[in-house]
């Protein structure tokens, strides 16, 4: 490995030039990677709701849809506005009163339930159907054009409008996320490192790795907006350790080698051995996300696992090159580290190990209970600020039309009209259902079929399917709407076993069921993967149990705090935070354990070995945790998108909690289980046997 280091040092200038040149294709790839802003898109294709969406697109040419509210406008003005909206590219159809009848015919001719769904005392509502899907660029462009055409009296709601607002907000904020993370990281590193300029080099190297990672996402075709927003800050947080380790190793090697080039070569060799092993747990944590049925986990997992690997490569190639190139500047900007000596605090912790062991025993069950019972929300409306146009429009729908998420029914078009009417009657008896609208509803008793325009018939029926709309007053993801969907499905299957109930609320209900299973799978896979890695690192069957248990305790505390504070967290946070915190912070425990092992194998007694290990690793663990905290905390405080804000807040808090738990609780575990560890760990056991033989010889 030292020979590899010598090659890197020798070719440091070509490596630096190449790293700069690679930013060009990486930047191009980043700009040409499509971003998906629709969370429901990541549901599995095999579930009925997603298959129903596909049928809607293929059979009816119906992609996305939106409800458009006009407030305080005359019918003639509404009709004129409708014609303008119909001219917008990618708008398939706009359905309103004049789609069924001439404006000269009184609205009283419509069946009551139809009239009441689309009208209130002061407002009327249109139903806009787009040609493309919810998150398609064409749909979002059409949303923008419609908003430009409409005045302040008009409100455009629906999932497509939410996705459009999410895109605008996310695109505005993502650059600020990076800026906040960089500034806070510079502040932390400036305090904890011994040079004011070395943090700049760290961030330059990691910044290149982030651009390479984002640029190579073009191979995937597209990434989610959550992945795009989190990649930079998360990659900065989890890979900063590698840069710090290289710098400290380089400083140590300078005491052995007078030649700085040879010192850096040795530091690179040492870093490769340590960082590759250390990064395995982080990569394993992200790979565990790929086992989610909800493929947003795979999207984030692949990108971040790739980012960690790229970060390691840059740490042992790009960073050493720029450190050597800018060595004169580093020398001139050196200062004493500002972190105080922590030996007294370390001695206090190791001396009072029984107290911290008691804290673990007393808190682990309550922490696990709080974590399990923390409130989680699935309604995507709640992730966005209330002053966004789409959120205001959705509130208008609920307040003025008492309309929640509209469902859609796909039934066999050959089903007899008598059976359909019976089905509609039963469905309208279900709590929260205001009306079921279809061909049979439109016909009523006053409108003959010949009066219904062909354009409306094309929307509602074809040779295979009839489409019906269910006007519902319950909010998406609420317990009431989920119970309602279950009842509606039961009625639908009774009349048409192949019928489908689709829409935002049914998709979200599937999301709830799927992610509940994903939470168990991801946690199980991540724990198993990290467990196996630690077994190979320490060749022990007890240390993996202790280390994983300590970090899991920290995770319980982190995810249990929202329960105590009454804070609801987004569903994705409850799934991914555990595996990210485990994978990225178990390194703190591994660092201390490695030194503990070395000291015990060197012949130190239990207390002495643990005290030395704790003192030696304390500052490194604190610096590492503070770096992770700095990269994510500011974004959590700033972001207007609660999905991103909550994830970053939980990650930053998780890093600090893991730091405290590892520093306070892990030494207690070593003190209590030292005898078991020595008997069940290969290296410890060999050292014990060797000491016993030496004792016998004496």
N, C-alpha and C positions, 0 to 999 in steps of 0.2 A: 504493500500500500504506500510505503514511503517513496518507492520508485515512481508510482503514479503521481504522487505529490510533486516530485521533482520535475516530471514532464509538464505538469500544470504550471508550476512556477516558471519554468523555462519558456513556455509559450503563453505567458500571461498577457502580453500585448495583443497577439493574434486572437486569443480567447475573448478579450475585452472588445476588440473591433467586431468580431463575429457576433458577440452578444448584442451589440448595438444594431448591426445589420439585420439580425433576426427579428428585431422589433417591427420592421417594415411589413413582412408577411403576416406576423402575428397581429399587428394592428389592423391590417386589411381583413384578416379572418374574423377579428372581433366585430368590426363594422358590418360584416356580411353574415353574421350569425343571427338567425331569426329568433325573436324573443316571444314566448307564449305567455299571455297575461290571464289565461282562463284556467283556474285551478281545477274545475270539474273535468277538463280535458284529460287529466291524468288518471281518471277512473278506468278500470280494465274494460277492454272492448267486449268481453264475454258476457257482461251483465246485461239484463233485459233493457234497462233504461238507456244504455248507450246504443244498443242495437236498434231501439225505437227511434233514437235521434238520427241514426243512419238511414232508416226507412223514410223518415220525414224528408230528409235531404234528397234521397233518390227518387221516391215515388211522388212527392208533392212539390219538389223544388224548394222546400222550406228549410232555410238554414236557421239563422237567428231571427228573433222577433222582439219587438218592443211595444210598450204601451205609450201612447203620446196623448198628453192631457192638454186641452185648450180651455183656458179659464176666462170667463167674461167676454166671449166672442159671439157675434151673430152667426147663424148657420151659413149665410152666404160667404162670410169671411173664412169660416172654417173650411168650406168647400173649395174656396180659392187656394187656401194654404195646402189642402190635401193634393190639389193638382200639381203644385210646385214640388211637394215631397215625392210624388210619383215620378217626377222627372229626374230625381237624384240617381246617379249611377249606383247600381247594385240593389236598389229597392225593387223587390219583386211585385208586391201589392200593398195597397193601403186600404183597409176595410173600415168604412164608417157608414152612417145612415144612408148617404146618397149612393152607396154601393148596392143597396137593396131597392131603394125607391127614389123617385124624383123628389127634390126638395119641396115641390108644390104639394106633395101628399103629406098630410099631418103625421107626426111621429106616433100618434095614438094607434095607427094602423099596425105598428109592430107589436108582437106579443109582449106582455108586461115584463117578463123576465129578461128579454133581450134589451128592451128600452132601459130598464133599470141598471143593467150591467154597464152600459155605455154612456149613461147620462146621470147628472145630478142637477140640482136647481140652477147652479151657476157654471157648471163645467160639462164638457163632453170629451169622450175619449175615442181615439182611433187605434187600430191594431195594424202595426207596420211589420211586414214580412220582408226579410232580406234574402238575397240569393245565396250568400255564403255563410259560413259558420260564425259562431259567437265571437271568436277571437281573431277572425281573418282580418288582414289589413284593409281589405275592401269594405268590410262591415264597419270597422272603426272610422274609416274615411267618410262613409255615408252618414254615420252618427254625427260627425263634425259638421258636415254640410247641412244636415237637417237643423242642427242647433243654430247655424248661421242664418238659415232662412227664417226660423221661428223667432218670435219676440219674447219678451220677459214674461208674457202671460202663458207661455207654453212650457211643458215639462216632459222630458223624454226619459222613461224608466226602462227597467229590464236588465238582464245580465250583460247584454252587449254594451249598454251605456256604462255599467259599472266597470267593465273591462277597459273601455276607452278612457275613463277617468283614472283608473289604476295605472294605465300606461303613461299618461301624461304626468301624473304625480311621481311615479317611480323614475321616469327618465329625468325629471327635474332634480330629484334628490340624490340619485346614485353617485354623482360626482362629489356632492357635499359629504356623503358617507365616507368616501375615500379621504377627502381633505381632513375631516374630523379625526379619523383613525390615524392618519399620518402625524398630525399635530400632537395628539395625545401620546402617541408612541415615541415621538421625538422628546417630549417632556419627560416621560418615564425613563427612557434610555439615557437622556442627558444627566439625570440624577443618579442612576444606578451604574453607569459605565464610567471608565476612567479617561474618556476623551470626548470632547464636544463634537468632533467630526465623525467618529466611527458610527454613531447612529444614522448619519446621512448615508454612509456607505451600506449599512445594513438595509435601509429602506430602498436604496437604489437597486441592490441585488434582488430583494424580495419583490420590488415593483416590476422588475423585468420578468421574474418568474410568474407573477400574476398576469402580465400581458401575454406571455407565452401560453399560459393555461387558458385564458379567455379566447385567445386566437385559435387554439386547436379545437375549441368547441364547434367550429364550423363543420368538422367531420361528423358531429352528431346531427347536424341540420338545424336544430333549434334547442334552446334552453328556456326554462321558466324564468319569469321576472324575479322570483324569490332567489333562485340560484344566481342570477346575474347580480342582484343587489348584495348578496351575502358573500360571494366568492372572494372579493378583494379583502374585506375586513377579516373574514374567517381564515383565509390563507395567510394573511399577515400575522394573525394571532397565533396560529398553530405552528408556523414554521420559523418564527423569530428565535425560538430556542436554539435552533441549529446554528444560526449566525452567532449567537452569544457563546455557544460551546466552542466554535472554531476560534473566536477571538481570545477566549480564556486559554484555550490550548496553545495558541500561537504565543501568548505571553509566557506561559510555562516553558515552552520549548526554547524561548530566547535565553532562559537561564542555563540551558544545557548547551546550546549552540551559539557561537559568536556570530556566525554568518546568518543573517535574517532569512536568506533564501532557504537554507537548510532547515532552519527553525520552522518556516512555513510548510516545507515539504513534510516534515515530521508531524506537524499539526494537522495537515490534510489527511495523512494516513490514519492518525488517531481518530479524527472526526468521522471519516468514512466508516470505520468499525463501529463507533458508538452511535452515530446518527442513523445509520441504516437500521440498526436494531431498535432504536428508540422510535423511529418513524413507523415501524411495523404496527404498533398498537393503534396509532392514529389512523393509518390506512385501513386497518381492520375495522375500526369504528365506522368509517365512512362506507366501506364495502358492505357492512351489515345493513345499511339503508337500502341497498339494492334488492334486498329480499322482501321489500314491501310490495303488496299488490297494487297499492296506490302509487303509480310510477313517478310521482314527484320525488319520492325518496330515492329512486334510482337516478333520476336526473341530478339531484344534489350530490348523491353519493359518488357517482362516476366523476363528476367535475372536481369535487374536492379531493378524492383519492388521487386523481391525476395531478392536482395542484400540489399535493404533498410530495409526490415523487419528483415533480419538476422543481419544487423548492429545495429538495435535498441535492439534486444535481447542480443547481445554481449555487448552493451553499459551498460545495467543494470544488467548483470551477470558477464561476464568475466572481464570487466574493473574495477568494484568495487573490485573484488577479488584480482587482481594484484596490485591495488593501496594500498590495506590494507597489502598485503604481502610485498611490497617494500616500505612501509611507511618510514622506517629509511633512505633509500637512498633519497627519496623525500625531507625529512627534511634537509638533508645535502646539497642538491643541489639547495635550494631555492635562488632566487634573486629578486630584484625589477623589475617589468615589465618595459620594455624599451619604451613602447608607451607613448608619452607625454600627458599631460593633454589637453583635447580638449574642455573645457568649453567655452573659448572665441570664438572658431570657431562655436560651437553649438549656442551660443547667436547671433552671426552674422547671421547665417542661419535663425533662427526663427524671428529675428528682421526685416530682409529684405524678408519676405515671399512673398510680392507683386512682387518683382523682379523675384523670381523663378517661381511664377505662370505665369508671363508674358512669361518667357522662354518656359514653357510648351505650352502655347497658340501659340507662334510663331513657334515652332519647330515640333509640333505633325503632322501636315499635310505634310510638306516636308519630315519628317522622314518616314511616312507611304508610301509616293510616292517612295522614294529611296528604301525602303525595297521591295516594290512590283516590282520594275523595275531592281533589281540587276540581273546581268547575272549569269545563272546557266548552268553547263555543265553535259552531260550524258555519254559522251564517256569515257569508262573506261581506255583507253590508257593514257588519260591525268592525271590520278591519280598516275602514276608511273614514276620513273626517266627515262630520255631518253637513258641512257647507258645500260639499261637492254637488254638482248638478244632478247626478244620478241618484244620490242618496236623498236629496230634497224631493226629487220626483217620486221615489218609492214611498216617502213619507206622505206625499200628497195622495197617492193611491190608497194608502192605508187609512188616512184621515177622512178623505172626502168620498171615496168609493168603497171603503171597508174591504179593500182587495189585498189579499196576500199574494203568494206566488200562484200564478195560473198553471193548472195542470193540463195535459193533453192526453186524450184517449185515442188509441188506434184500434179499430174493431174491423171485423170482416164485413165488407160491403154487401155481402149476400145475406147477412143476418136480417130476418124479417122485421119490418117496421114495428110490428106489434111488440116483438121481443125487445127491440131497442127502446121503445117508449117505456116498457116496464122497467128496464135497466135504469133509464134516466130517473124514473120515479123513485126507485130505491136509493139511487145515489144522492138525490136531492134531500133525502131524509137524514143523510149522514151529517153529524155536527160539523159546522163550519162551511159546508157547501151551500153557496147561494143560488147557483144555477148551473145546469149542464147544457151547453149550447152546441147544436149540430143541425143537420138538415131538418130533422123532425121538429126541432125547436123553432127554427126560422119559419117553417111552414105554418105552424100553429093551426088555428081554425079559420084565419081570415086571409091568409096569403096562399094562392094556388101555386103549385110547383113551377108552372110556366112563367110566373112573375119573377122568379129568382134568376138573376143574371148568370150566364155561363161562367163568368170570371169567379163568382162566389162558389159555384158548384165545383170548379177546378181546385179551389182551396180546400174544400171539405170532403170531396169524395173522388175516387177513381175506380177502376175495375176490381181492385183487390181490397182496398181499405177505405174506411170512412174515418174522417178526423173529427173529433169533438173537443170542445174546450170546457174545462171545469173551473168555474169562478169560485174562488176559495178565499175566505177572510183571514185564515191563519198565516203567520209568518213562516218563512222557510226555516227549517232546522228546529222548530219548536216541538215540544212533546205532543202538542195538540195536532199539528199537521202530520206528524209521523204516525200517530194513531189513526188519523183520517185516511192516510194513504193505505194503511193496512186494510181498513174496511172497504175502501174503494176497490182495491185489488181483488178482495174476496168476491165482491159483487161482480166485477168485470169477468173474472175467471168462470163464474157460474154461468154466465150467458155466452162467453166466448173464451174458451181455454187458451187460445193463442193471442188474445187481446193484450195490449200493452198500455201501461200508464207511464207517461214520460213528462219531462219538464225539470225545472230547477229543483223543486222540493223533493220529487222522487229520487233524483240524482244525489242530492245531499243526504237523503236517508240512506242510500247505498254507501255513500262516503262514510257515514257514521259507523255502519256495520263493518265495513272493510277496514277502516283505520283502527277499530277496537282490536281486531285480530292482528293487524300490523304491529301494534304497540308490543304485544306479547312476543311476536316472532322476532322483531328487530332487537328487543332487549335480550332475548335468549341467544340469538346469533352473536351479538356483540360481546356478551359476557363469555360465551364459549370460545370465541376467537381470541380474545385478550387472555383468557385463562390458559389456552394452549400455548400462546406465545410466551407467557411468563414461565410455564413449565419448561420450555426449551431454553429460555434465558438462564434460569437458576437451577434447572434439573432438580426440581423440588415439587412435592405434591401438597405441601402445606402453604408455602409462600403465595401461590396463586390465589388460594382461598382467602388468605389474610388481606392481600393487596386489593383484590376485587371487592371484598366486603367493605373495606375502608372507603373506597371511592363510591361504592353504591350507597353507603351511609350519607356521603356528601350529596349525592344525587337526590336521595330521599328528602334531605333538608331543603335543597334548592327548589325542587318541584312541590314541596309541601308548603312553602311560604305563601303562595297564592291562596291556599285554603285558609290560612290564618288571617290574611289581609282581606279576604273576600274579593279577590281579583280573579276575573275570568281570563283564561289564556287560550289562544287559538289552538285548534286540534293538532296542527302539525308540530307545535312546540312540544306537546306532551310525548310525541313519538320520537322526534329526532334529538332532543336535548340530552336525554339519557345516554344515548350511544356516542354523541359528540363529546360530552363531558367525560365519559369513561375513557374513550380512546385518546383524548388529548391531554387529560390530566393524570392518568395513571402513571405517566412518565415521572411525575413528582415522586411517587411512591417507589418506582423502580430505581431512581437516582439514589435515594436514601438507602434502599435495600442493597444496592450494589456495594456501597461503602461499608455497610454493616457486615456484609458477607466477607469483604476483603479484610476487615479488621478482626473478625472472628477467626478467619483462616490464618491470620498472621499471629494468632496466639493470645489475643486480648480476651479478657473475661467479658461476661455479658454486659455489665454496666459500662465498662470502659469502651467497648466496641460501639455500643449504642450512643454514648455521649459523643464520641469522635464523629460517628456517622451523621448525627444530628447537627453538630456544629459545622461540619464540612459542607453539608448540603443545604443548610437553612437559607443562606443568601441566594444561592442559585434558584431554589424553589420560589422564593419571594420575587426575584427578578422575572422569572418565567411567568408566574401568575399575574404580576403587574403588567407585563407586556400583553398578555391575552386580554386582560381587563381593559387596558388602554385602547386596544384595537376595536373593542365591541361596545364599551360602555357609552361613549359619546353618540354612536349611531342609535343605540337604544333610547337615549334621551331625546334625540332630535327627530327621528323618523315620524312622519304623519301616518304611515301605514302600520297599523297595529300588528299585523302579521310579522313584519320585519322588526319593529320596535320590541315586541315581546321576545322574539328569538334572541336578539342581541342582548337584551337585559338579562335574560336567563343565562346566556353563555358567559357574560361578564361576571355575574353574581356566582355562577357555578365555579368559575376559575378561582375566585377568592375563597369560596367555601371549601373547595378541594384543597387549596393551600393550607387553610387553617386546620382541617381535619387530618391531613397528612402530617403536618408538623406537630400536632398535639396528640393525636390518637395512635398513629402508626408506631411511635416509640413504645407506647404502652403495650401494644400487641407483641412487639419484639421481646419486651421484658417478661411478659407473662408466658409466651409460648416459645421462648428461646430453646428450652430442652427438646420440645417436639420438633422445632425447626432443624436443630442440629442432627437429630436422629433420622429425619425424613428428607434431607437435602443432600445431594451427592457431594458437593464441594465442602459443605460443613462437616459431613461425616468423614470424608478423607482427611480433613485437617485435624479432626478429633482423634482419629486412629494414629495419625502421624505424631501428635503430641503425646499420646499414650505410649507409643514405642520409644520416643525420646526419653520419657519419664522412666520407663523400665530399664533402659540402657544406663541411665544415671544411677 
